[in-house]
Amino acid sequence: MKKNKENFVDRVPQICADKKWTVLEDGIVEITVENKGFYNVLAQKFFSKPRYSFIKLDTYGSFVWKQIDGKRTIYEIGKILEENYEEAGTKLYERLCTFFKILENNRYVQTIQK
């Protein structure tokens, strides 16, 4: 039996349609997340927790987020990042794959096989 080995960097990321995000004046991306669900509603009512959370990405994360267009692969985004930030080259694809896995686990993006 042959296993189909897929390379994660060949996947194409897409921002989930229900995610709202803005670019702040300093170029940093801020993602707005609605805190919904039973326990979040309880926390909002009884502990004055906010209905929305605002997640600010760092410089690299913001740059990568702005490159997600539903057409570029993770590898292509990595090449663009490397061209614009030479110092990002250390373990670039390992870090980039971890970043995208975190985004995917939190349902900010979805990645599809090209």
C-alpha positions in Angstrom: 0.0 0.0 0.0 1.4 3.3 -1.1 1.0 6.4 1.1 0.3 9.7 -0.6 2.8 12.1 0.9 1.7 15.6 0.5 4.0 18.6 1.1 2.4 21.2 3.4 4.1 24.1 1.6 2.2 23.1 -1.6 -1.1 23.9 0.0 -3.0 27.1 -0.8 -4.3 29.1 2.2 -7.5 31.0 2.1 -8.8 33.3 4.8 -12.1 32.0 6.2 -15.0 34.1 4.9 -16.5 34.8 8.4 -13.3 36.4 9.7 -13.2 40.2 9.8 -9.8 41.9 9.8 -8.3 45.3 9.2 -4.9 46.8 8.6 -4.0 49.4 11.2 -2.2 52.6 10.5 1.2 51.0 11.2 0.6 48.2 8.8 -0.2 45.6 11.4 -3.2 43.2 10.8 -5.8 43.0 13.5 -8.3 40.1 13.3 -11.6 40.5 15.0 -12.9 37.3 16.7 -16.5 37.0 18.1 -16.6 35.2 21.4 -19.6 33.0 21.0 -20.8 29.8 22.4 -22.4 28.9 25.7 -19.4 29.4 28.0 -18.4 32.7 26.3 -22.0 34.0 26.8 -21.8 33.1 30.5 -18.5 34.9 30.8 -19.8 37.9 29.0 -22.9 38.2 31.3 -21.3 37.3 34.7 -17.7 38.4 34.4 -18.0 41.3 32.0 -15.9 39.6 29.3 -15.9 41.3 25.9 -18.0 39.9 23.0 -15.2 40.5 20.6 -11.4 39.9 20.8 -8.9 41.7 18.7 -5.9 39.7 17.7 -2.9 41.7 16.5 -0.3 39.9 14.3 3.4 40.8 14.4 5.2 42.3 11.5 5.9 39.0 9.7 2.5 37.6 10.5 0.9 40.7 9.1 3.0 40.6 5.9 2.1 36.9 5.4 -1.6 37.5 6.1 -1.7 40.2 3.4 -0.2 37.8 0.9 -3.0 35.2 1.3 -5.1 35.5 -1.8 -6.4 32.0 -2.3 -4.0 31.5 -5.3 -0.5 31.5 -3.8 0.9 28.4 -2.1 2.6 28.6 1.2 5.9 28.1 -0.6 5.3 31.1 -2.9 4.3 33.2 0.2 7.6 32.1 1.8 9.6 33.3 -1.2 7.9 36.7 -1.1 8.6 37.0 2.6 12.2 36.0 2.1 12.6 38.7 -0.6 11.2 41.4 1.6 12.7 40.4 4.9 16.1 38.8 4.5 16.4 38.1 8.2 13.3 35.9 8.1 15.3 33.2 6.3 16.3 31.2 9.3 14.1 28.0 9.3 11.7 30.0 7.2 9.4 27.2 6.0 9.4 25.4 9.3 8.2 28.5 11.0 5.8 29.4 8.2 4.2 25.9 8.3 3.8 26.2 12.1 2.2 29.6 11.7 -0.3 28.3 9.1 -1.1 25.3 11.2 -1.9 27.6 14.1 -4.1 29.8 11.9 -5.9 26.7 10.5 -6.4 25.2 14.0 -8.0 28.5 15.1 -10.1 28.5 12.0 -8.7 31.8 10.7 -7.6 30.2 7.4 -8.2 26.9 5.6 -5.6 25.3 3.4 -6.4 23.3 0.3 -4.2 21.0 -1.7 -3.2 22.6 -5.0 
